Every structure is written in C-alpha cells, then in structure tokens.
C-alpha cells in the first residue's frame, strides 16, 4: 500500500463532498493520504472529515493582491506541512495560484484540471486579462493537464498555454450512474415542472431562465418553474445574482425558489425537464446527473452542454443568451407527451452510461498519479 500524500486544492469543500467524492475515495482506497486544501462552512468541512478526508482550511482569494498573497502563503504552508508528493488542482483560482506555489516549491508535481474557461477569452476586464497572462505562465511546468471538453483543450493548445504531450481530454467529472439512477416521483405537486439547478450566477443562464419562465407562465397556468442553488459571492459582481433580484423574481411569480439542497436526486425525479441555459461549461455536472436519472434537458448549443444533450434526441438545444429561443424550446417540451419525454430521458441515460461513467475519470487520475509517483 502506498504511503504517498496527495494534496487536492479546491475552491470550496462542497466539490469534495459531491462531484469529487468518488475520486477522493478511489485515491484513499489505493492507500494515498488525502488532504483537501480548501474553504467552506464548518458544517461542510466536518462532513468531509466524516467521510475520511483530511481538510485544511486555506481560505479563498479575491482579486485583492493582499488576499492573493495570503492565499498562496496558506497553500505553501499546507503543502510543506503535509509533504505532498502530488498536488491536484481544480477550477481557475486553485489552478493558477496552486501552480504558482508548486512551481515555487519545485518538488510538488501538479495535475491541473481545467474545469471550464467561462468568459476567459471573451471578457477584457483586468481580472480576465490577468488570468490569460497567468495561465500561459503557470501551466508550462504542470505535470499533467486534464480538460473537460475538446473545445477548451484546442484553445489552450492553439494559444500555446499547454503542451500537447501533457494534455488529455476526460469526460468532465463523470457521473456515478448507479447513484444518479431513475427514481419515482414522490410527493409531487400537480402540473408540469421545469427545474434549474446551479449556483445563482448569471453566466449559468439564470436571468434567461427567469425571463423565459415568465413567458411560459403567461401561456400556461399549470407550469412550475423551480430553482435550486445558492447565491454565490465568489464571482465578479456583474456576474452575481443579488438577494434583491432573487426576491423580485419570486415575488413576481416567475419562479419558485427552493433554496440550496445538498441531495437533489428527488427534486430531479419530481421534475419533468431540467433547464440549464449556461453560456459555457467545462462539462455540466447538472446535465450529467439529470441525464443519468433519465430526464430530458434543455440547454444551450454551447461547449460543455451540447456534448451531453443531443438536440431532439435526449432533449433540446437553444441559442446562447436568447430568451425567446429558450422559451420556444420550453414550449416544445411542454407539447411532448409523457411517453415522448420518457423516451428522450431513456436515451439520455444510455448515453451517460456509455460516455460519462465516473470510473473513466477515476482511472485517468490513477494512471496520471501512478506515473508521477513511479517517475519520482
């Protein structure tokens, strides 16, 4: 059994308790000592510890240089303390600042996962200009680079942010289709239910969903448009939904806000269709989970979404940032019979089992980690 130590740098411990739990468990079962360097509530951190993972709270970082320096020093201190043999990073802040620190330390090989690039190359504000510059620098020394879709990988290779010999595309975070399995509806209210699940940030398409829902509810009085997810303050202000905005949407009757729910499987089971009009994803976990539970979805014809949902086969694709296009697809879904929606859901699950099994992702990581350990 290995006694090597793996450090996992995450933005928030929630990911460890959800989409990354399978990977963490697999590494632990192989004998690796797992330390998660992250931030989060005491409740969520305690939950991760109960699952057998060591957690070091390193806080988070804003765009403030002092915050960034403090964050990097916390990472450095933690990595030196646990004497990490390999470091895994996920999402943009850990990917950039984690690689800066491991390059600084010179003895901690890093496996970086580009979980999605969002508006990295579209926006020209100082934060994204800095991120583009830093990516080009920090990824030159990373040991392995995983991408969650071919589009993102191609962009990074073309811009020479990444070396082709270390780049590999994996099916997102994968999904455990035995856990996200079809369930019967339970205590379901009458009427048709659309369901949006995501952090409440604008580039997930929440504003378009609310506006499209308002159009749909003008035509149909039996439709519910539900929302699950937390208000999220780690994004730039112009991308954040405020409490006042959320209250206004609810008070106007456009949506039903169900709050933040840890285990959404029963909510997915009760829904007739999942809607995620995201502008761009790495690979959408929400769509993977919904599809795995045999639910049809509506999403945008964009990277990280279009690969999962096949238009008019497992769901519908709408145009990005297009309220009318989204409302039209929601209307199309409403017109389908229950049998037709069920058929799309069954096709969705079959696709997930074939292409997005979480074990594919776990095996890729085990191979990468073992190669690094054996070459040390």
C-alpha positions in Angstrom: 0.0 0.0 0.0 1.3 3.5 -0.9 2.0 6.0 1.9 2.3 8.9 -0.5 0.4 12.1 0.2 -1.9 13.8 -2.3 -3.0 17.4 -1.8 -6.2 18.5 -3.6 -6.8 22.2 -3.9 -10.4 23.1 -4.3 -12.3 26.4 -4.3 -14.9 25.1 -1.9 -15.3 21.8 0.1 -18.7 21.3 -1.4 -17.0 19.9 -4.5 -15.2 17.3 -2.4 -18.5 16.2 -0.8 -20.2 15.9 -4.2 -18.6 15.7 -7.7 -15.0 14.9 -6.4 -16.0 12.4 -3.7 -15.7 9.4 -5.9 -12.2 10.4 -7.0 -11.1 11.1 -3.4 -12.4 7.8 -2.2 -10.7 5.9 -5.0 -7.4 7.5 -4.2 -7.8 6.8 -0.5 -8.7 3.2 -1.2 -5.4 2.9 -3.1 -3.6 3.9 0.1 -2.9 7.5 -0.6 -3.1 10.0 2.2 -5.6 12.6 1.0 -5.5 16.3 2.2 -8.0 18.7 0.8 -6.9 22.4 0.8 -10.0 24.5 0.5 -12.5 26.8 2.1 -16.1 26.3 3.2 -18.5 26.3 6.1 -17.7 24.4 9.3 -20.7 22.1 8.5 -19.4 21.2 5.1 -15.8 20.8 6.3 -17.0 18.5 9.1 -18.9 16.4 6.6 -15.8 15.9 4.5 -13.9 14.8 7.6 -16.6 12.3 8.5 -16.1 10.8 5.0 -12.5 10.2 5.9 -10.8 13.1 4.2 -8.2 15.4 5.9 -9.2 19.1 5.4 -7.0 22.2 5.7 -8.9 25.4 5.5 -6.7 27.7 3.4 -9.5 30.3 2.8 -10.2 31.8 -0.6 -8.9 34.7 -2.6 -10.4 37.8 -4.2 -8.7 40.0 -6.8 -7.1 41.9 -4.0 -3.3 41.4 -4.1 -3.0 41.0 -0.4 -5.7 38.3 -0.4 -4.0 36.5 -3.2 -0.6 36.6 -1.4 -2.3 35.4 1.8 -4.0 32.6 -0.1 -0.7 31.5 -1.8 1.2 31.5 1.5 -1.6 29.4 3.1 -1.2 26.9 0.2 2.6 26.9 0.6 2.4 26.3 4.3 -0.1 23.5 3.9 1.9 21.7 1.2 5.1 21.9 3.2 3.4 20.7 6.3 1.9 17.6 4.8 4.9 17.0 2.5 2.6 16.4 -0.5 4.0 14.1 -3.3 1.4 15.2 -5.8 -1.0 18.1 -6.0 -4.3 18.1 -7.8 -5.9 21.5 -8.6 -9.5 22.2 -9.8 -11.1 25.5 -11.0 -9.4 28.7 -12.0 -8.1 30.1 -8.7 -6.5 26.8 -7.4 -5.2 26.1 -11.0 -3.4 29.4 -11.2 -2.3 30.1 -7.7 -1.7 26.5 -6.8 0.6 26.1 -9.8 2.5 29.3 -8.9 3.1 27.8 -5.4 4.1 24.3 -6.6 6.4 25.9 -9.1 7.9 27.9 -6.3 8.4 24.8 -4.2 9.9 22.9 -7.1 9.2 19.5 -5.7 5.4 19.0 -5.9 4.3 17.8 -9.3 0.9 19.1 -10.2 -2.0 17.7 -12.1 -4.3 20.5 -13.3 -7.9 20.2 -14.3 -9.3 23.0 -16.5 -12.9 22.6 -15.3 -14.1 25.2 -17.8 -12.9 28.5 -19.1 -16.2 30.5 -18.9 -15.7 34.0 -20.4 -11.9 33.8 -20.1 -11.3 34.8 -23.7 -14.5 36.9 -24.2 -14.1 39.5 -21.4 -11.4 42.1 -21.4 -11.5 43.4 -17.8 -8.4 43.3 -15.7 -9.2 40.1 -13.9 -9.6 38.0 -17.1 -6.6 39.7 -18.8 -4.5 38.8 -15.8 -5.9 35.2 -15.9 -4.9 34.8 -19.5 -1.4 36.0 -18.9 -1.0 33.8 -15.8 -2.3 30.7 -17.4 0.3 30.9 -20.1 3.0 31.1 -17.4 1.8 28.7 -14.8 0.8 25.7 -16.9 4.3 25.4 -18.5 5.5 23.4 -15.5 2.4 21.4 -14.6 3.0 17.6 -14.9 -0.4 16.7 -16.3 -3.3 18.8 -17.8 -6.8 17.5 -17.9 -9.5 19.2 -20.0 -13.2 18.5 -19.7 -14.0 19.1 -23.4 -12.2 19.2 -26.7 -13.0 22.9 -27.4 -11.2 24.1 -24.3 -8.2 21.8 -25.0 -7.9 23.0 -28.6 -8.0 26.7 -27.5 -5.2 26.2 -24.9 -3.1 24.2 -27.4 -3.5 26.8 -30.1 -2.6 29.7 -27.8 0.4 27.6 -26.5 -0.9 27.7 -22.9 -0.5 24.0 -22.8 2.0 21.4 -24.1 0.3 18.7 -26.2 2.3 15.9 -24.6 0.7 16.5 -21.2 -2.8 17.4 -22.3 -5.7 14.9 -22.2 -9.4 15.3 -22.5 -11.6 13.4 -20.0 -15.5 13.3 -19.8 -15.8 16.1 -17.2 -16.1 14.9 -13.6 -18.0 11.9 -14.9 -21.1 10.7 -13.0 -21.9 7.7 -10.9 -24.9 6.4 -12.8 -25.7 3.8 -10.0 -26.2 6.7 -7.6 -27.9 9.0 -10.0 -30.4 6.4 -11.1 -34.0 6.9 -12.1 -36.3 7.3 -9.1 -40.1 7.5 -8.9 -41.7 10.9 -8.2 -42.6 11.5 -4.6 -45.0 14.0 -3.1 -45.0 15.7 -6.5 -47.4 18.7 -6.8 -49.7 18.7 -9.8 -48.6 20.3 -13.1 -45.5 20.4 -15.2 -42.2 21.1 -13.5 -39.2 22.7 -15.1 -36.1 22.7 -12.8 -33.0 24.9 -12.9 -30.1 23.7 -10.6 -27.0 25.8 -10.3 -25.1 28.4 -8.3 -27.0 31.6 -8.9 -24.6 33.3 -11.2 -25.6 35.0 -14.4 -23.4 33.1 -16.8 -25.3 29.9 -15.9 -28.3 31.5 -17.7 -30.4 32.1 -14.6 -31.7 35.5 -16.0 -32.7 34.0 -19.3 -34.4 31.1 -17.5 -36.4 33.6 -15.3 -37.5 35.7 -18.3 -38.4 32.6 -20.4 -40.3 31.2 -17.4 -42.3 34.5 -17.2 -43.3 34.0 -20.9 -44.2 30.4 -20.4 -46.3 31.1 -17.3 -48.3 33.7 -19.2 -49.5 30.9 -21.5 -49.8 28.0 -19.1 -51.2 28.1 -15.6 -50.2 24.5 -14.7 -46.4 25.0 -15.1 -44.0 25.4 -12.3 -40.5 26.9 -12.9 -38.3 25.8 -10.0 -34.8 26.9 -9.0 -32.3 25.2 -6.7 -28.9 26.7 -5.8 -27.1 29.1 -3.6 -26.4 32.8 -4.1 -22.8 32.8 -5.0 -20.4 35.6 -3.9 -17.1 34.2 -5.2 -17.8 35.5 -8.8 -17.3 39.0 -10.1 -20.0 41.4 -9.1 -21.5 41.8 -12.6 -22.0 38.0 -12.7 -23.6 37.7 -9.3 -27.4 37.5 -8.6 -28.3 39.6 -5.6 -30.8 38.7 -2.9 -33.0 41.6 -4.1 -33.1 40.3 -7.6 -34.0 36.8 -6.4 -36.7 38.2 -4.2 -38.2 40.2 -7.1 -38.3 37.1 -9.3 -40.1 35.1 -6.6 -42.5 37.9 -5.7 -43.5 38.4 -9.4 -44.3 34.7 -9.5 -41.8 33.9 -12.3 -40.0 31.2 -10.3 -40.3 29.1 -7.2 -37.0 29.3 -5.2 -36.4 26.0 -3.3 -33.1 27.2 -1.7 -29.9 25.3 -1.6 -30.4 21.5 -1.4 -27.5 19.1 -0.9 -29.1 16.0 -2.4 -31.1 17.0 -5.4 -32.0 13.5 -6.7 -35.6 13.6 -5.5 -36.1 17.0 -7.0 -34.7 15.8 -10.3 -37.1 12.8 -10.1 -40.0 15.1 -9.5 -39.1 17.3 -12.4 -40.4 16.8 -15.9 -37.5 18.6 -17.5 -34.2 20.1 -16.4 -33.2 23.5 -17.8 -29.6 24.9 -17.8 -29.2 27.7 -20.3 -25.5 28.2 -19.4 -23.3 30.3 -21.6 -20.4 27.8 -21.5 -19.3 24.9 -19.3 -16.4 22.6 -18.8 -18.8 19.7 -18.7 -22.0 20.4 -16.9 -22.5 18.2 -13.8 -26.1 19.1 -13.6 -26.8 17.9 -17.1 -24.8 14.7 -16.4 -26.8 14.0 -13.2 -30.2 14.8 -14.8 -29.4 12.7 -17.9 -28.2 9.8 -15.7 -31.6 9.9 -13.9 -33.3 9.6 -17.4 -34.6 13.2 -17.5 -34.8 15.2 -20.7 -33.0 18.5 -20.6 -33.0 21.9 -22.3 -29.6 23.6 -22.5 -27.6 25.9 -24.8 -25.9 24.9 -28.0 -22.5 25.7 -26.4 -19.3 24.0 -25.2 -19.8 21.7 -22.2 -23.5 21.4 -22.8 -24.1 20.4 -26.4 -21.9 17.3 -26.0 -24.2 15.9 -23.3 -27.6 16.8 -24.7 -28.4 15.8 -28.3 -30.9 18.1 -29.8 -34.3 16.4 -30.3 -32.8 13.1 -29.1 -32.2 13.5 -25.4 -33.6 17.0 -25.0 -33.4 20.3 -26.8 -30.7 22.9 -27.6 -31.4 26.6 -27.6 -29.3 29.6 -28.6 -27.0 31.2 -26.0 -28.3 34.3 -24.2 -31.5 34.1 -26.2 -34.7 34.3 -24.0 -37.1 33.7 -26.9 -35.2 30.7 -28.2 -35.2 29.2 -24.6 -38.9 29.9 -24.2 -39.6 28.2 -27.6 -37.8 25.1 -26.5 -39.6 25.0 -23.1 -42.8 25.3 -25.1 -41.7 22.4 -27.3 -41.0 20.3 -24.3 -44.5 21.0 -22.9 -46.1 19.9 -26.1 -44.5 16.4 -25.9 -46.4 13.5 -24.4 -45.2 11.9 -21.2 -44.1 8.9 -23.3 -42.1 11.1 -25.7 -40.3 12.8 -22.8 -39.6 9.5 -21.2 -38.1 8.2 -24.4 -35.8 11.1 -24.5 -34.8 10.5 -20.9 -34.0 6.9 -21.5 -31.8 7.8 -24.4 -30.1 10.4 -22.2 -29.3 7.7 -19.6 -27.9 5.3 -22.2 -25.6 8.0 -23.5 -24.3 8.8 -20.0 -23.6 5.1 -19.2 -21.6 4.7 -22.4 -19.7 8.0 -22.4 -19.6 9.6 -19.0 -19.0 6.9 -16.4 -17.2 8.4 -13.5 -14.8 5.4 -13.5 -13.3 6.7 -16.8 -12.2 9.9 -14.9 -11.0 8.0 -11.8 -8.9 5.7 -14.0 -7.3 8.7 -15.8 -6.3 10.2 -12.5 -5.0 6.9 -11.1 -2.9 6.5 -14.2 -1.5 10.0 -14.0 -0.8 9.9 -10.3 1.0 6.5 -10.5 3.1 7.6 -13.4 4.3 10.7 -11.5 5.0 8.6 -8.3 6.9 6.0 -10.2 9.0 8.5 -12.0 10.0 10.4 -8.9 
